[in-house]
Amino acid sequence: MFYYETLNNATREGARYAIVHGVNSFDCTGPPAPGAASACDPSGADVKQRVRDSAFGVFGTAMTVTPAWYQSDGVTPGDNGRGQTVTVTAEYTYSTLIPLVPLPAITVKAESSLVVNN
């Protein structure tokens, strides 16, 4: 539960970062909106870093973070323009620390979606 809650909070922080850093911000992130000169961070590396920072280093480099921008339908690929949806997914495979009882690895996954408003 600890790992899930940490991932859940980290994805929420990453999604929040993405919605405030849309096409109209000075430090934008995500694919550029139509008519925008360019995106400051088209790959979403800043969002990924925000998720990692919000996870307090609990997962190290074993956590996979994937930000994606969609149109308002939540399915069609989109951009960082106002009204678009950003979904941040994080995944981590947990293995027991003390293998007294052999348990299989458990994949923990969390996802947050918000609407870009800047």
MMTF fields as JSON, N, C-alpha, C and O atoms, coordinates in Angstrom:
{
  "mmtfVersion": "1.0.0",
  "mmtfProducer": "UNKNOWN",
  "numBonds": 471,
  "numAtoms": 472,
  "numGroups": 118,
  "numChains": 1,
  "numModels": 1,
  "chainsPerModel": [1],
  "groupsPerChain": [118],
  "chainIdList": ["A"],
  "bondAtomList": [4, 2, 8, 6, 12, 10, 16, 14, 20, 18, 24, 22, 28, 26, 32, 30, 36, 34, 40, 38, 44, 42, 48, 46, 52, 50, 56, 54, 60, 58, 64, 62, 68, 66, 72, 70, 76, 74, 80, 78, 84, 82, 88, 86, 92, 90, 96, 94, 100, 98, 104, 102, 108, 106, 112, 110, 116, 114, 120, 118, 124, 122, 128, 126, 132, 130, 136, 134, 140, 138, 144, 142, 148, 146, 152, 150, 156, 154, 160, 158, 164, 162, 168, 166, 172, 170, 176, 174, 180, 178, 184, 182, 188, 186, 192, 190, 196, 194, 200, 198, 204, 202, 208, 206, 212, 210, 216, 214, 220, 218, 224, 222, 228, 226, 232, 230, 236, 234, 240, 238, 244, 242, 248, 246, 252, 250, 256, 254, 260, 258, 264, 262, 268, 266, 272, 270, 276, 274, 280, 278, 284, 282, 288, 286, 292, 290, 296, 294, 300, 298, 304, 302, 308, 306, 312, 310, 316, 314, 320, 318, 324, 322, 328, 326, 332, 330, 336, 334, 340, 338, 344, 342, 348, 346, 352, 350, 356, 354, 360, 358, 364, 362, 368, 366, 372, 370, 376, 374, 380, 378, 384, 382, 388, 386, 392, 390, 396, 394, 400, 398, 404, 402, 408, 406, 412, 410, 416, 414, 420, 418, 424, 422, 428, 426, 432, 430, 436, 434, 440, 438, 444, 442, 448, 446, 452, 450, 456, 454, 460, 458, 464, 462, 468, 466],
  "bondOrderList": [1, 1, 1, 1, 1, 1, 1, 1, 1, 1, 1, 1, 1, 1, 1, 1, 1, 1, 1, 1, 1, 1, 1, 1, 1, 1, 1, 1, 1, 1, 1, 1, 1, 1, 1, 1, 1, 1, 1, 1, 1, 1, 1, 1, 1, 1, 1, 1, 1, 1, 1, 1, 1, 1, 1, 1, 1, 1, 1, 1, 1, 1, 1, 1, 1, 1, 1, 1, 1, 1, 1, 1, 1, 1, 1, 1, 1, 1, 1, 1, 1, 1, 1, 1, 1, 1, 1, 1, 1, 1, 1, 1, 1, 1, 1, 1, 1, 1, 1, 1, 1, 1, 1, 1, 1, 1, 1, 1, 1, 1, 1, 1, 1, 1, 1, 1, 1],
  "groupList": [{"groupName": "MET", "atomNameList": ["N", "CA", "C", "O"], "elementList": ["N", "C", "C", "O"], "formalChargeList": [0, 0, 0, 0], "bondAtomList": [1, 0, 2, 1, 3, 2], "bondOrderList": [1, 1, 2], "singleLetterCode": "M", "chemCompType": "L-PEPTIDE LINKING"}, {"groupName": "PHE", "atomNameList": ["N", "CA", "C", "O"], "elementList": ["N", "C", "C", "O"], "formalChargeList": [0, 0, 0, 0], "bondAtomList": [1, 0, 2, 1, 3, 2], "bondOrderList": [1, 1, 2], "singleLetterCode": "F", "chemCompType": "L-PEPTIDE LINKING"}, {"groupName": "TYR", "atomNameList": ["N", "CA", "C", "O"], "elementList": ["N", "C", "C", "O"], "formalChargeList": [0, 0, 0, 0], "bondAtomList": [1, 0, 2, 1, 3, 2], "bondOrderList": [1, 1, 2], "singleLetterCode": "Y", "chemCompType": "L-PEPTIDE LINKING"}, {"groupName": "GLU", "atomNameList": ["N", "CA", "C", "O"], "elementList": ["N", "C", "C", "O"], "formalChargeList": [0, 0, 0, 0], "bondAtomList": [1, 0, 2, 1, 3, 2], "bondOrderList": [1, 1, 2], "singleLetterCode": "E", "chemCompType": "L-PEPTIDE LINKING"}, {"groupName": "THR", "atomNameList": ["N", "CA", "C", "O"], "elementList": ["N", "C", "C", "O"], "formalChargeList": [0, 0, 0, 0], "bondAtomList": [1, 0, 2, 1, 3, 2], "bondOrderList": [1, 1, 2], "singleLetterCode": "T", "chemCompType": "L-PEPTIDE LINKING"}, {"groupName": "LEU", "atomNameList": ["N", "CA", "C", "O"], "elementList": ["N", "C", "C", "O"], "formalChargeList": [0, 0, 0, 0], "bondAtomList": [1, 0, 2, 1, 3, 2], "bondOrderList": [1, 1, 2], "singleLetterCode": "L", "chemCompType": "L-PEPTIDE LINKING"}, {"groupName": "ASN", "atomNameList": ["N", "CA", "C", "O"], "elementList": ["N", "C", "C", "O"], "formalChargeList": [0, 0, 0, 0], "bondAtomList": [1, 0, 2, 1, 3, 2], "bondOrderList": [1, 1, 2], "singleLetterCode": "N", "chemCompType": "L-PEPTIDE LINKING"}, {"groupName": "ALA", "atomNameList": ["N", "CA", "C", "O"], "elementList": ["N", "C", "C", "O"], "formalChargeList": [0, 0, 0, 0], "bondAtomList": [1, 0, 2, 1, 3, 2], "bondOrderList": [1, 1, 2], "singleLetterCode": "A", "chemCompType": "L-PEPTIDE LINKING"}, {"groupName": "ARG", "atomNameList": ["N", "CA", "C", "O"], "elementList": ["N", "C", "C", "O"], "formalChargeList": [0, 0, 0, 0], "bondAtomList": [1, 0, 2, 1, 3, 2], "bondOrderList": [1, 1, 2], "singleLetterCode": "R", "chemCompType": "L-PEPTIDE LINKING"}, {"groupName": "GLY", "atomNameList": ["N", "CA", "C", "O"], "elementList": ["N", "C", "C", "O"], "formalChargeList": [0, 0, 0, 0], "bondAtomList": [1, 0, 2, 1, 3, 2], "bondOrderList": [1, 1, 2], "singleLetterCode": "G", "chemCompType": "PEPTIDE LINKING"}, {"groupName": "ILE", "atomNameList": ["N", "CA", "C", "O"], "elementList": ["N", "C", "C", "O"], "formalChargeList": [0, 0, 0, 0], "bondAtomList": [1, 0, 2, 1, 3, 2], "bondOrderList": [1, 1, 2], "singleLetterCode": "I", "chemCompType": "L-PEPTIDE LINKING"}, {"groupName": "VAL", "atomNameList": ["N", "CA", "C", "O"], "elementList": ["N", "C", "C", "O"], "formalChargeList": [0, 0, 0, 0], "bondAtomList": [1, 0, 2, 1, 3, 2], "bondOrderList": [1, 1, 2], "singleLetterCode": "V", "chemCompType": "L-PEPTIDE LINKING"}, {"groupName": "HIS", "atomNameList": ["N", "CA", "C", "O"], "elementList": ["N", "C", "C", "O"], "formalChargeList": [0, 0, 0, 0], "bondAtomList": [1, 0, 2, 1, 3, 2], "bondOrderList": [1, 1, 2], "singleLetterCode": "H", "chemCompType": "L-PEPTIDE LINKING"}, {"groupName": "SER", "atomNameList": ["N", "CA", "C", "O"], "elementList": ["N", "C", "C", "O"], "formalChargeList": [0, 0, 0, 0], "bondAtomList": [1, 0, 2, 1, 3, 2], "bondOrderList": [1, 1, 2], "singleLetterCode": "S", "chemCompType": "L-PEPTIDE LINKING"}, {"groupName": "ASP", "atomNameList": ["N", "CA", "C", "O"], "elementList": ["N", "C", "C", "O"], "formalChargeList": [0, 0, 0, 0], "bondAtomList": [1, 0, 2, 1, 3, 2], "bondOrderList": [1, 1, 2], "singleLetterCode": "D", "chemCompType": "L-PEPTIDE LINKING"}, {"groupName": "CYS", "atomNameList": ["N", "CA", "C", "O"], "elementList": ["N", "C", "C", "O"], "formalChargeList": [0, 0, 0, 0], "bondAtomList": [1, 0, 2, 1, 3, 2], "bondOrderList": [1, 1, 2], "singleLetterCode": "C", "chemCompType": "L-PEPTIDE LINKING"}, {"groupName": "PRO", "atomNameList": ["N", "CA", "C", "O"], "elementList": ["N", "C", "C", "O"], "formalChargeList": [0, 0, 0, 0], "bondAtomList": [1, 0, 2, 1, 3, 2], "bondOrderList": [1, 1, 2], "singleLetterCode": "P", "chemCompType": "L-PEPTIDE LINKING"}, {"groupName": "LYS", "atomNameList": ["N", "CA", "C", "O"], "elementList": ["N", "C", "C", "O"], "formalChargeList": [0, 0, 0, 0], "bondAtomList": [1, 0, 2, 1, 3, 2], "bondOrderList": [1, 1, 2], "singleLetterCode": "K", "chemCompType": "L-PEPTIDE LINKING"}, {"groupName": "GLN", "atomNameList": ["N", "CA", "C", "O"], "elementList": ["N", "C", "C", "O"], "formalChargeList": [0, 0, 0, 0], "bondAtomList": [1, 0, 2, 1, 3, 2], "bondOrderList": [1, 1, 2], "singleLetterCode": "Q", "chemCompType": "L-PEPTIDE LINKING"}, {"groupName": "TRP", "atomNameList": ["N", "CA", "C", "O"], "elementList": ["N", "C", "C", "O"], "formalChargeList": [0, 0, 0, 0], "bondAtomList": [1, 0, 2, 1, 3, 2], "bondOrderList": [1, 1, 2], "singleLetterCode": "W", "chemCompType": "L-PEPTIDE LINKING"}],
  "groupTypeList": [0, 1, 2, 2, 3, 4, 5, 6, 6, 7, 4, 8, 3, 9, 7, 8, 2, 7, 10, 11, 12, 9, 11, 6, 13, 1, 14, 15, 4, 9, 16, 16, 7, 16, 9, 7, 7, 13, 7, 15, 14, 16, 13, 9, 7, 14, 11, 17, 18, 8, 11, 8, 14, 13, 7, 1, 9, 11, 1, 9, 4, 7, 0, 4, 11, 4, 16, 7, 19, 2, 18, 13, 14, 9, 11, 4, 16, 9, 14, 6, 9, 8, 9, 18, 4, 11, 4, 11, 4, 7, 3, 2, 4, 2, 13, 4, 5, 10, 16, 5, 11, 16, 5, 16, 7, 10, 4, 11, 17, 7, 3, 13, 13, 5, 11, 11, 6, 6],
  "groupIdList": [1, 2, 3, 4, 5, 6, 7, 8, 9, 10, 11, 12, 13, 14, 15, 16, 17, 18, 19, 20, 21, 22, 23, 24, 25, 26, 27, 28, 29, 30, 31, 32, 33, 34, 35, 36, 37, 38, 39, 40, 41, 42, 43, 44, 45, 46, 47, 48, 49, 50, 51, 52, 53, 54, 55, 56, 57, 58, 59, 60, 61, 62, 63, 64, 65, 66, 67, 68, 69, 70, 71, 72, 73, 74, 75, 76, 77, 78, 79, 80, 81, 82, 83, 84, 85, 86, 87, 88, 89, 90, 91, 92, 93, 94, 95, 96, 97, 98, 99, 100, 101, 102, 103, 104, 105, 106, 107, 108, 109, 110, 111, 112, 113, 114, 115, 116, 117, 118],
  "secStructList": [7, 2, 2, 2, 2, 2, 2, 2, 2, 2, 2, 2, 2, 2, 2, 2, 2, 2, 2, 2, 1, 1, 6, 6, 1, 6, 6, 7, 7, 1, 1, 7, 7, 6, 6, 7, 1, 7, 7, 1, 1, 6, 6, 7, 2, 2, 2, 2, 2, 2, 2, 2, 2, 2, 6, 6, 6, 1, 1, 6, 6, 7, 7, 3, 3, 3, 3, 3, 3, 3, 7, 6, 6, 1, 1, 1, 5, 7, 7, 1, 1, 6, 6, 7, 3, 3, 3, 3, 3, 3, 3, 3, 3, 3, 7, 7, 1, 1, 6, 6, 1, 7, 7, 7, 7, 3, 3, 3, 3, 3, 3, 3, 3, 3, 3, 7, 7, 7],
  "xCoordList": [0.826, 0.0, 0.873, 0.54, 1.976, 2.867, 3.368, 3.365, 3.797, 4.31, 3.222, 3.473, 2.021, 0.914, 0.576, 0.418, 0.464, 0.129, 1.217, 0.918, 2.466, 3.565, 3.509, 3.673, 3.279, 3.148, 1.945, 2.032, 0.836, -0.379, -0.157, -0.542, 0.46, 0.738, 1.727, 1.559, 2.74, 3.749, 3.14, 3.477, 2.248, 1.621, 0.706, 0.613, 0.033, -0.828, 0.01, -0.386, 1.168, 2.065, 2.595, 2.693, 2.936, 3.401, 2.329, 2.61, 1.11, 0.002, -0.282, -0.555, -0.22, -0.426, 0.655, 0.364, 1.892, 2.98, 2.693, 2.895, 2.225, 1.961, 0.831, 0.908, -0.218, -1.349, -1.04, -1.624, -0.124, 0.235, 1.305, 1.489, 2.013, 3.062, 2.612, 3.313, 1.428, 0.893, 1.508, 2.517, 0.902, 1.442, 1.579, 2.434, 0.765, 0.793, 1.779, 1.879, 2.512, 3.454, 4.833, 5.113, 5.671, 7.027, 7.937, 8.964, 7.563, 8.36, 7.471, 7.216, 6.999, 6.012, 6.619, 7.831, 5.737, 6.148, 5.094, 3.909, 5.506, 4.575, 4.629, 5.305, 3.918, 3.908, 3.323, 2.331, 3.911, 3.434, 2.024, 1.654, 1.249, -0.096, -0.009, 0.987, -1.036, -1.032, -0.879, -1.535, -0.026, 0.219, 1.313, 1.782, 1.728, 2.807, 4.136, 4.3, 5.07, 6.378, 7.046, 7.515, 7.088, 7.658, 7.346, 6.956, 7.515, 7.345, 8.706, 9.72, 8.734, 9.991, 10.548, 11.762, 9.655, 10.047, 9.084, 8.221, 9.221, 8.244, 8.175, 7.143, 9.232, 9.217, 8.562, 8.243, 8.36, 7.79, 8.813, 8.442, 10.094, 11.145, 10.973, 11.279, 10.478, 10.254, 9.154, 9.236, 8.13, 7.047, 7.586, 7.28, 8.384, 8.98, 9.83, 9.778, 10.614, 11.468, 10.631, 10.981, 9.526, 8.641, 8.069, 7.962, 7.702, 7.182, 8.264, 7.999, 9.466, 10.57, 10.87, 11.101, 10.865, 11.109, 10.002, 10.273, 8.778, 7.641, 7.599, 6.942, 8.291, 8.34, 9.435, 9.639, 10.133, 11.152, 12.264, 12.858, 12.563, 13.639, 13.341, 14.246, 12.087, 11.712, 11.987, 12.387, 11.778, 11.869, 13.183, 13.444, 14.001, 15.26, 14.998, 14.091, 15.78, 15.601, 14.684, 14.442, 14.167, 13.324, 11.899, 11.134, 11.536, 10.196, 10.132, 11.015, 9.086, 8.867, 7.779, 6.687, 8.069, 7.107, 6.796, 7.703, 5.496, 5.069, 4.013, 2.875, 4.367, 3.342, 2.787, 3.526, 1.505, 0.884, -0.179, -0.92, -0.251, -1.218, -2.281, -1.965, -3.556, -4.679, -5.636, -5.646, -6.439, -7.508, -8.569, -8.449, -9.592, -10.582, -11.297, -11.893, -11.249, -11.894, -11.079, -11.58, -9.822, -8.977, -8.381, -7.746, -8.573, -8.083, -7.172, -6.097, -7.598, -6.851, -5.631, -5.763, -4.437, -3.244, -3.447, -4.04, -2.948, -3.144, -1.85, -0.773, -1.969, -0.818, -0.951, -1.775, -0.129, -0.144, -1.015, -0.824, -1.971, -2.885, -3.966, -4.262, -4.543, -5.615, -6.778, -7.196, -7.299, -8.42, -8.02, -8.871, -6.749, -6.27, -6.103, -6.023, -6.051, -5.895, -4.488, -3.967, -3.875, -2.578, -2.775, -3.431, -2.192, -2.247, -0.824, 0.003, -0.549, 0.777, 0.644, -0.135, 1.42, 1.395, 2.77, 3.796, 2.778, 4.032, 3.865, 2.806, 4.935, 4.895, 6.174, 7.265, 6.015, 7.154, 6.913, 5.803, 7.947, 7.84, 8.48, 9.678, 7.646, 8.069, 8.47, 7.749, 9.618, 10.07, 10.281, 10.714, 9.984, 10.126, 11.581, 12.511, 11.751, 13.095, 13.772, 14.965, 13.013, 13.544, 12.784, 11.626, 13.419, 12.703, 12.516, 12.929, 11.894, 11.627, 10.578, 10.685, 9.573, 8.536, 8.655, 8.488, 8.936, 9.119, 7.807, 6.892, 7.746, 6.583, 6.966, 8.091, 6.069, 6.384, 6.446, 5.881, 7.125, 7.205, 5.806, 5.021, 5.515, 4.213, 4.419, 5.234, 3.69, 3.775, 2.729, 1.534, 3.203, 2.335, 2.258, 3.285, 1.041, 0.853, -0.141, -1.165, 0.163, -0.74, -0.841, 0.075, -1.969, -2.21, -3.055, -3.992, -2.726, -3.508, -3.735, -2.834, -4.945, -5.293, -5.887, -6.744, -5.435, -5.961, -6.061, -5.482, -6.79, -6.99, -6.051, -5.971, -5.339, -4.396, -5.195, -6.16, -4.788, -5.525, -4.672, -5.091, -3.49, -2.656, -2.094, -1.36],
  "yCoordList": [-1.191, 0.0, 1.26, 2.252, 1.213, 2.372, 2.735, 3.907, 1.734, 1.992, 2.528, 3.434, 1.982, 2.461, 3.909, 4.732, 4.23, 5.597, 6.586, 7.708, 6.171, 7.039, 7.27, 8.401, 6.208, 6.353, 7.217, 8.07, 6.999, 7.754, 9.245, 10.067, 9.595, 10.995, 11.579, 12.716, 10.819, 11.305, 11.561, 12.558, 10.683, 10.913, 12.126, 12.872, 12.327, 13.505, 14.785, 15.762, 14.768, 15.936, 16.176, 17.32, 15.091, 15.227, 15.785, 16.643, 15.306, 15.804, 17.269, 18.059, 17.628, 19.029, 19.917, 21.006, 19.445, 20.207, 20.425, 21.523, 19.385, 19.474, 20.439, 21.163, 20.462, 21.34, 22.81, 23.68, 23.101, 24.494, 24.969, 26.172, 24.029, 24.381, 24.054, 23.379, 24.548, 24.37, 25.357, 25.99, 25.491, 26.313, 27.791, 28.482, 28.287, 29.706, 30.046, 31.21, 29.06, 29.352, 29.671, 29.392, 30.252, 30.583, 29.367, 29.361, 28.344, 27.123, 25.941, 25.06, 25.924, 24.925, 23.527, 23.36, 22.541, 21.157, 20.411, 20.732, 19.428, 18.64, 18.991, 19.944, 18.225, 18.487, 19.863, 20.242, 20.622, 21.98, 22.014, 21.177, 22.993, 23.2, 23.838, 24.491, 23.663, 24.302, 25.813, 26.433, 26.388, 27.821, 28.225, 29.362, 27.325, 27.628, 27.473, 26.579, 28.338, 28.292, 26.943, 26.296, 26.53, 25.236, 24.95, 25.845, 23.736, 23.386, 23.475, 23.119, 23.94, 24.048, 22.667, 22.478, 21.711, 20.361, 19.365, 18.808, 19.135, 18.306, 16.857, 16.211, 16.329, 14.932, 14.737, 13.609, 15.815, 15.701, 15.304, 14.783, 15.541, 15.18, 15.9, 15.344, 17.151, 17.888, 17.238, 17.211, 16.718, 16.024, 14.751, 14.457, 14.007, 12.779, 13.083, 12.363, 14.158, 14.528, 14.943, 14.634, 15.643, 16.056, 14.83, 14.814, 13.804, 12.568, 11.907, 11.479, 11.822, 11.2, 11.982, 11.384, 13.301, 14.127, 13.939, 13.916, 13.808, 13.652, 12.277, 12.091, 11.318, 9.965, 9.852, 8.775, 10.934, 10.997, 9.974, 9.563, 9.551, 8.603, 7.189, 6.357, 6.903, 5.582, 4.495, 3.388, 4.791, 3.778, 3.791, 2.893, 4.796, 4.892, 4.991, 5.703, 4.286, 4.321, 3.209, 3.089, 2.392, 1.265, 1.683, 0.864, 2.921, 3.407, 3.875, 4.595, 3.466, 3.903, 4.967, 4.736, 6.139, 7.241, 7.563, 7.712, 7.671, 7.966, 9.057, 8.809, 10.278, 11.303, 11.241, 10.958, 11.501, 11.502, 12.59, 12.785, 13.294, 14.359, 13.89, 13.303, 14.159, 13.73, 14.892, 15.871, 14.763, 15.724, 15.494, 14.565, 16.311, 16.244, 14.901, 14.601, 14.076, 12.756, 11.755, 10.684, 12.093, 11.208, 10.043, 9.178, 10.001, 8.884, 9.368, 8.808, 10.395, 10.928, 11.702, 12.566, 11.41, 12.158, 13.667, 14.146, 14.4, 15.846, 16.6, 16.134, 17.781, 18.662, 19.336, 18.936, 20.368, 21.028, 22.282, 23.163, 22.366, 23.502, 23.431, 22.365, 24.573, 24.669, 23.751, 23.724, 23.003, 22.11, 20.682, 19.793, 20.453, 19.105, 18.34, 18.951, 17.035, 16.204, 15.63, 15.163, 15.662, 15.024, 13.856, 13.989, 12.72, 11.528, 11.113, 10.914, 10.986, 10.582, 9.206, 9.02, 8.247, 6.881, 6.538, 6.85, 5.897, 5.44, 3.974, 3.546, 3.22, 1.777, 1.349, 1.828, 0.435, -0.052, -1.524, -1.91, -2.341, -3.754, -3.968, -3.756, -4.396, -4.579, -6.027, -6.956, -6.2, -7.52, -7.43, -6.394, -8.49, -8.452, -8.197, -8.65, -7.479, -7.138, -8.322, -8.557, -9.063, -10.23, -11.447, -11.655, -12.24, -13.357, -14.583, -15.687, -14.381, -15.519, -16.444, -17.67, -15.805, -16.54, -16.127, -14.948, -17.056, -16.672, -16.183, -16.964, -14.898, -14.286, -13.779, -13.316, -13.853, -13.323, -11.794, -11.166, -11.219, -9.761, -9.21, -9.83, -8.05, -7.411, -6.099, -5.274, -5.898, -4.646, -3.68, -3.974, -2.527, -1.488, -0.379, 0.075, 0.057, 1.061, 2.108, 1.777, 3.375, 4.466, 5.411, 5.505, 6.106, 6.983, 8.163, 8.0, 9.355, 10.552, 11.309, 11.425, 11.818, 12.602, 13.929, 13.973, 15.016, 16.341, 17.106, 16.695, 18.21, 19.029, 20.223, 20.921, 20.462, 21.588, 22.883, 23.072, 23.773, 25.023, 26.268, 27.356, 26.126, 27.308, 27.234, 28.128],
  "zCoordList": [0.0, 0.0, 0.0, -0.648, 0.722, 0.771, -0.627, -1.004, -1.393, -2.735, -3.65, -4.444, -3.55, -4.385, -4.047, -4.949, -2.768, -2.368, -2.781, -3.189, -2.676, -3.1, -4.604, -5.062, -5.382, -6.835, -7.197, -8.08, -6.524, -6.8, -6.568, -7.399, -5.45, -5.156, -6.174, -6.615, -6.541, -7.491, -8.865, -9.504, -9.338, -10.648, -10.603, -11.577, -9.48, -9.336, -9.403, -10.039, -8.743, -8.79, -10.206, -10.651, -10.912, -12.288, -13.209, -14.046, -13.059, -13.873, -13.556, -14.46, -12.293, -11.914, -12.537, -13.032, -12.508, -13.122, -14.61, -15.128, -15.291, -16.725, -17.049, -18.041, -16.23, -16.566, -16.317, -16.964, -15.382, -15.145, -16.12, -16.305, -16.746, -17.696, -19.116, -19.87, -19.461, -20.805, -21.77, -21.462, -22.941, -24.017, -23.636, -24.189, -22.71, -22.35, -21.242, -20.851, -20.723, -19.644, -20.225, -21.391, -19.401, -19.839, -19.855, -20.534, -19.111, -19.024, -19.405, -18.583, -20.656, -21.075, -21.215, -21.352, -21.175, -21.318, -22.116, -22.028, -22.887, -23.69, -25.157, -25.544, -25.989, -27.433, -27.719, -27.097, -28.645, -28.903, -29.483, -30.306, -29.039, -29.559, -30.945, -31.253, -31.79, -33.114, -32.969, -32.132, -33.773, -33.73, -32.759, -32.803, -31.889, -30.954, -31.678, -32.508, -31.363, -32.022, -31.773, -32.709, -30.542, -30.19, -28.726, -27.977, -28.343, -26.934, -26.262, -26.862, -25.04, -24.302, -23.965, -23.897, -23.754, -23.348, -24.005, -23.326, -25.31, -26.028, -25.558, -25.743, -24.962, -24.529, -23.161, -22.785, -22.42, -21.08, -20.025, -18.974, -20.289, -19.332, -17.992, -16.937, -18.043, -16.79, -15.954, -14.726, -16.619, -15.914, -15.264, -14.108, -16.012, -15.469, -14.244, -13.247, -14.324, -13.191, -11.991, -10.852, -12.239, -11.146, -10.429, -9.203, -11.203, -10.613, -9.767, -8.643, -10.295, -9.549, -8.255, -7.204, -8.344, -7.158, -6.118, -4.917, -6.571, -5.657, -5.01, -3.986, -5.595, -5.025, -3.97, -3.409, -3.695, -2.636, -2.797, -1.801, -4.013, -4.246, -3.782, -3.72, -3.455, -2.949, -3.982, -3.619, -5.253, -6.289, -7.064, -7.866, -6.827, -7.567, -9.06, -9.491, -9.838, -11.294, -11.782, -12.983, -10.857, -11.256, -11.618, -12.127, -11.371, -11.68, -13.131, -13.596, -13.84, -15.214, -15.208, -14.687, -15.786, -15.828, -17.281, -18.101, -17.599, -18.961, -18.968, -18.571, -19.417, -19.59, -21.019, -21.963, -21.17, -22.501, -22.548, -21.585, -23.663, -23.85, -24.837, -25.872, -24.503, -25.34, -25.574, -24.827, -26.625, -26.835, -25.774, -24.975, -25.75, -24.671, -24.571, -23.537, -25.637, -25.567, -24.753, -24.409, -24.441, -23.643, -24.401, -23.798, -25.729, -26.543, -27.671, -27.889, -28.377, -29.517, -29.029, -28.161, -29.57, -29.154, -29.286, -30.253, -28.301, -28.285, -28.073, -28.446, -27.464, -27.269, -25.907, -25.085, -25.675, -24.377, -24.365, -23.526, -25.294, -25.359, -24.295, -23.756, -24.007, -23.008, -23.387, -24.545, -22.422, -22.647, -23.01, -23.039, -23.284, -23.576, -22.253, -21.187, -22.323, -21.13, -21.079, -22.092, -19.906, -19.722, -18.747, -17.714, -19.105, -18.264, -17.927, -18.817, -16.654, -16.197, -15.541, -14.606, -16.053, -15.544, -14.977, -15.58, -13.818, -13.207, -12.832, -12.374, -13.037, -12.766, -12.063, -12.373, -11.107, -10.337, -10.02, -9.655, -10.16, -9.816, -8.454, -8.264, -7.511, -6.121, -5.872, -6.233, -5.257, -4.802, -3.296, -2.791, -2.587, -1.136, -0.743, -1.411, 0.33, 0.792, 1.468, 1.271, 2.26, 2.955, 2.438, 2.8, 1.607, 0.975, 1.875, 1.521, 3.04, 3.919, 3.3, 3.336, 2.739, 2.024, 0.566, 0.252, -0.324, -1.73, -2.347, -2.606, -2.57, -3.198, -4.581, -4.772, -5.536, -6.858, -6.814, -5.919, -7.768, -7.87, -8.168, -8.886, -7.609, -7.785, -8.528, -8.114, -9.621, -10.359, -9.818, -9.807, -9.37, -8.83, -9.872, -10.377, -10.195, -11.238, -10.769, -10.172, -11.039, -10.693, -11.884, -12.701, -11.968, -13.113, -12.667, -11.886, -13.163, -12.889, -14.191, -15.021, -14.356, -15.546, -15.114, -14.23, -15.735, -15.475, -16.787, -17.793, -16.783, -17.975, -17.939, -16.928, -19.034, -19.122, -19.043, -19.784, -18.141, -17.987, -18.136, -17.741, -18.697, -18.936, -20.335, -20.754]
}
